[in-house]
């Protein structure tokens, strides 16, 4: 039995290395935007959820509600723009544009399927009876729900029109993924606490490995964004940094080209 002088009483070298590895995993696993709002003792309560995180096999990119409505009023505080544009995510939406464009570039280079969701706007769908949230007087004009030009769909991409929060509920998204042999989804978009969360939970419940790209999700309220990412990361999805996702998609592209 090899005793490590730096270890605790009765610990072997392998025991100490395992403890060090576990500490490193905790540091990496929790190295996300919620660290400034979730105290250490709460993080420790969630220790049973620690695991390796990654982009799953045969992935598709599922883009939740990156439509013009979320960007109205420009890159200003939500409290400022909401006076004129009550559904805007303001600065949070605009801050997510550069990493999201980077993710799209990597996804297209890897050749993975891309699905967009947006809200149903056709009047004959009875939009006042079935809605995505309990919000009063939501806008219904079609132009507000067009996908932002920065992320414009290309030939072969699929746009899913939904009436509920989840891109899976009451839509053909699941059928598309099944026919393509998709086994995992990379979910991005807005709002983190609403349609992104609903879609991620439905994807997990349907048997998919779910990844969320931290810098490519956003919400109107930053605390809600952070806490929902924290909760999903521990229960339903792997929250990943953009650098890791781009690297894994780059490796996929290289394998496909080999």
Backbone torsions as a table, in degrees:
resi	resn	phi	psi	omega
1	UNK	NA	124.6	-179.2
2	UNK	-92.2	122.5	179.0
3	UNK	-98.3	130.3	177.0
4	UNK	-90.2	121.4	-179.6
5	UNK	-57.7	-26.7	-178.0
6	UNK	-87.1	-7.2	-176.3
7	UNK	-82.6	170.5	176.3
8	UNK	-73.4	172.9	-178.6
9	UNK	-59.2	127.6	176.8
10	UNK	81.3	-2.1	-179.6
11	UNK	-83.7	139.1	171.9
12	UNK	-87.3	172.0	176.3
13	UNK	-60.8	-42.0	-180.0
14	UNK	-65.1	-35.3	177.0
15	UNK	-61.4	-44.7	-177.6
16	UNK	-67.7	-39.5	178.0
17	UNK	-63.6	-40.1	178.8
18	UNK	-62.9	-40.4	179.2
19	UNK	-66.2	-38.3	178.2
20	UNK	-65.8	-42.8	178.6
21	UNK	-62.6	-39.9	179.5
22	UNK	-64.4	-39.6	177.7
23	UNK	-65.0	-39.8	178.3
24	UNK	-64.7	-40.8	178.5
25	UNK	-61.9	-42.1	179.2
26	UNK	-60.7	-43.4	-179.5
27	UNK	-61.5	-45.1	179.7
28	UNK	-69.7	-43.2	-176.0
29	UNK	-63.2	-35.1	-178.0
30	UNK	-100.6	9.2	-177.5
31	UNK	-82.0	73.5	-176.3
32	UNK	-142.8	-178.2	-171.0
33	UNK	-63.8	-17.5	-176.3
34	UNK	-85.1	-3.1	-174.3
35	UNK	-63.6	-23.3	-179.7
36	UNK	-87.6	-2.8	180.0
37	UNK	-123.6	-14.7	179.2
38	UNK	-108.2	115.3	-176.4
39	UNK	-69.2	160.4	-174.4
40	UNK	-59.1	-38.2	-177.6
41	UNK	-67.5	-28.3	176.0
42	UNK	-75.4	-39.9	175.7
43	UNK	-57.2	-38.9	-179.3
44	UNK	-66.9	-31.6	177.3
45	UNK	-62.5	-27.2	-177.7
46	UNK	-95.5	13.8	-178.8
47	UNK	-55.0	-35.0	-179.6
48	UNK	-61.9	-14.4	-179.3
49	UNK	-90.9	-5.6	-176.5
50	UNK	-66.8	137.9	-174.8
51	UNK	-166.2	173.2	170.8
52	UNK	-72.7	142.3	-179.2
53	UNK	-124.0	146.4	-171.2
54	UNK	-169.0	168.2	168.5
55	UNK	-79.1	130.5	-176.0
56	UNK	-76.6	177.9	-178.1
57	UNK	-72.9	154.2	176.8
58	UNK	43.3	62.1	-172.8
59	UNK	-82.8	158.7	167.1
60	UNK	-127.6	151.9	175.6
61	UNK	-95.9	123.9	179.1
62	UNK	-113.5	114.0	-170.5
63	UNK	-105.7	112.4	-172.2
64	UNK	-96.5	110.4	163.9
65	UNK	57.8	43.5	174.2
66	UNK	-87.0	61.4	-179.0
67	UNK	-103.2	167.0	-171.3
68	UNK	-58.6	-31.6	-177.4
69	UNK	-53.8	-36.1	-175.7
70	UNK	-73.0	-18.5	-173.2
71	UNK	-106.2	-2.9	-174.5
72	UNK	-59.4	142.7	178.6
73	UNK	91.1	-10.1	175.3
74	UNK	86.0	-175.2	-174.4
75	UNK	-81.6	63.7	-179.2
76	UNK	-123.4	170.6	-178.7
77	UNK	-59.9	147.6	-178.9
78	UNK	-62.3	-38.3	-179.9
79	UNK	-62.4	-31.2	179.0
80	UNK	-76.7	-50.3	-174.8
81	UNK	-74.6	-24.8	-175.9
82	UNK	-67.2	-17.8	177.7
83	UNK	-64.4	-32.0	178.6
84	UNK	-106.9	-34.3	-176.2
85	UNK	-124.9	83.9	-171.0
86	UNK	-66.0	-13.4	179.2
87	UNK	-102.2	0.8	-176.8
88	UNK	-72.8	146.7	172.0
89	UNK	-99.5	4.9	171.3
90	UNK	50.2	-130.0	-174.4
91	UNK	-59.7	-32.5	-178.1
92	UNK	-66.6	-38.8	177.3
93	UNK	-65.9	-44.7	-175.7
94	UNK	-72.4	-32.4	177.2
95	UNK	-65.5	-26.4	-178.8
96	UNK	-83.1	-8.0	-176.4
97	UNK	-62.8	-52.9	-177.2
98	UNK	-58.5	-49.2	179.4
99	UNK	-65.5	-30.4	179.4
100	UNK	-70.1	-39.4	175.4
101	UNK	-62.6	-39.0	177.4
102	UNK	-62.9	-41.5	179.0
103	UNK	-65.0	-43.3	177.8
104	UNK	-58.8	-42.4	179.8
105	UNK	-60.2	-43.7	-179.7
106	UNK	-68.2	-39.4	-179.8
107	UNK	-65.6	-41.5	179.7
108	UNK	-69.5	-36.4	177.5
109	UNK	-65.2	-33.2	179.3
110	UNK	-81.3	-12.3	177.3
111	UNK	73.0	25.9	-179.3
112	UNK	-84.3	153.1	178.7
113	UNK	-64.0	146.2	179.5
114	UNK	-126.0	127.7	178.6
115	UNK	-122.6	135.3	176.2
116	UNK	-111.1	146.7	167.0
117	UNK	-115.3	148.8	171.2
118	UNK	-148.7	171.8	-177.5
119	UNK	-81.8	144.5	172.3
120	UNK	-68.0	132.3	-178.8
121	UNK	-123.0	-2.2	-178.9
122	UNK	-72.4	128.7	-175.3
123	UNK	-62.0	-30.6	-177.6
124	UNK	-74.2	0.3	174.3
125	UNK	-87.5	3.4	-179.9
126	UNK	54.2	65.8	-170.0
127	UNK	-69.6	-18.9	-179.4
128	UNK	-84.3	-17.2	-178.0
129	UNK	-87.8	-40.9	-178.2
130	UNK	-119.1	113.9	-173.8
131	UNK	-129.0	165.1	-177.9
132	UNK	-76.5	-34.4	-179.6
133	UNK	-141.4	-176.4	177.9
134	UNK	-88.1	10.3	-176.9
135	UNK	-60.7	139.7	178.2
136	UNK	-84.8	140.1	170.4
137	UNK	55.4	49.6	175.2
138	UNK	-68.1	142.7	178.6
139	UNK	-68.2	146.1	-177.3
140	UNK	-122.3	-1.8	-176.9
141	UNK	-67.3	135.4	-171.6
142	UNK	-61.2	-34.8	-176.3
143	UNK	-62.3	-30.7	-179.9
144	UNK	-68.6	-20.5	-175.8
145	UNK	-108.3	16.9	172.4
146	UNK	-77.9	140.3	179.7
147	UNK	-61.7	134.9	-178.9
148	UNK	-58.6	141.8	-174.4
149	UNK	-60.8	-28.7	178.0
150	UNK	-57.5	-26.6	-175.8
151	UNK	-124.8	33.4	-172.5
152	UNK	-55.4	134.1	175.8
153	UNK	-59.9	146.3	177.7
154	UNK	-114.8	165.3	179.0
155	UNK	-53.2	132.0	-177.7
156	UNK	99.5	-22.1	174.3
157	UNK	-72.6	157.4	-178.2
158	UNK	-121.6	133.1	175.5
159	UNK	-105.4	124.1	179.0
160	UNK	-103.2	124.1	177.6
161	UNK	-101.3	125.7	-172.0
162	UNK	-126.7	157.9	176.0
163	UNK	-113.2	-17.5	176.3
164	UNK	-105.7	177.2	-175.2
165	UNK	-65.9	-43.6	-175.7
166	UNK	-77.4	139.3	174.9
167	UNK	-70.9	-12.7	-179.2
168	UNK	-91.6	-30.0	-170.4
169	UNK	-74.0	118.5	176.4
170	UNK	67.8	23.8	180.0
171	UNK	-128.8	167.8	178.3
172	UNK	-86.2	12.7	-176.0
173	UNK	-57.4	-45.8	-178.1
174	UNK	-60.8	-40.0	178.9
175	UNK	-64.2	-41.2	177.3
176	UNK	-60.1	-47.8	-177.6
177	UNK	-63.2	-40.0	179.7
178	UNK	-63.6	-46.3	-178.4
179	UNK	-64.2	-28.9	-179.6
180	UNK	-87.3	-5.8	-178.6
181	UNK	72.9	24.0	179.5
182	UNK	-69.6	136.6	179.5
183	UNK	-114.8	-14.1	-178.5
184	UNK	-149.1	157.0	-179.7
185	UNK	-129.3	142.3	171.2
186	UNK	-104.7	115.1	-173.6
187	UNK	-107.3	132.5	176.8
188	UNK	-140.0	168.1	172.7
189	UNK	125.1	-149.8	-175.4
190	UNK	-145.4	161.9	-15.2
191	UNK	-84.9	149.6	-177.0
192	UNK	-53.8	-43.5	-175.1
193	UNK	-81.5	-12.7	-175.0
194	UNK	-112.3	-97.5	-172.9
195	UNK	-69.7	-32.3	175.7
196	UNK	-65.4	-47.8	179.9
197	UNK	-61.8	-47.5	-178.7
198	UNK	-59.3	-41.5	-179.7
199	UNK	-69.5	-40.7	-180.0
200	UNK	-64.4	-42.9	179.6
201	UNK	-66.1	-41.9	177.6
202	UNK	-63.7	-39.8	178.4
203	UNK	-63.0	-44.9	177.5
204	UNK	-61.8	-43.9	-179.7
205	UNK	-65.0	-25.2	179.3
206	UNK	-87.1	0.5	174.5
207	UNK	99.0	8.9	179.9
208	UNK	-90.2	146.1	166.6
209	UNK	-74.6	128.8	-173.8
210	UNK	-114.5	127.9	171.6
211	UNK	-116.1	140.0	173.8
212	UNK	-118.0	132.4	179.5
213	UNK	-94.2	112.6	-170.8
214	UNK	-53.4	-49.4	-174.1
215	UNK	-75.7	-9.3	-177.4
216	UNK	-107.6	11.8	172.7
217	UNK	-117.6	148.9	180.0
218	UNK	-156.0	167.3	-175.5
219	UNK	-147.5	169.7	177.3
220	UNK	-74.3	-27.2	-174.7
221	UNK	-122.9	117.4	-171.6
222	UNK	-61.9	-38.4	179.8
223	UNK	-63.6	-41.5	177.4
224	UNK	-61.8	-40.9	177.0
225	UNK	-58.2	-49.6	-175.8
226	UNK	-66.5	-46.0	-176.5
227	UNK	-68.1	-37.3	178.3
228	UNK	-69.6	-38.0	174.3
229	UNK	-62.5	-44.0	177.7
230	UNK	-56.1	-48.6	-176.3
231	UNK	-66.8	-45.1	179.7
232	UNK	-65.4	-37.0	-179.1
233	UNK	-60.0	-37.3	-176.8
234	UNK	-84.9	-19.9	-172.8
235	UNK	-116.2	-38.8	-167.2
236	UNK	-128.5	-22.3	-167.9
237	UNK	-146.3	160.7	171.6
238	UNK	-97.7	111.0	174.4
239	UNK	-81.6	121.4	-175.3
240	UNK	-121.7	152.4	173.2
241	UNK	-79.1	152.9	-178.0
242	UNK	-57.6	-37.8	-178.8
243	UNK	-60.6	-42.2	-179.6
244	UNK	-66.3	-43.1	-177.9
245	UNK	-65.4	-44.4	178.7
246	UNK	-61.7	-40.5	179.3
247	UNK	-64.1	-43.1	-178.6
248	UNK	-69.3	-36.7	176.0
249	UNK	-69.0	-34.4	176.3
250	UNK	-64.4	-38.8	177.3
251	UNK	-66.2	-37.5	177.2
252	UNK	-64.4	-43.6	178.5
253	UNK	-60.7	-41.0	179.7
254	UNK	-65.3	-41.0	178.2
255	UNK	-65.0	-39.2	-179.7
256	UNK	-66.6	-32.0	-178.8
257	UNK	-81.6	-17.4	-175.6
258	UNK	-70.1	NA	NA
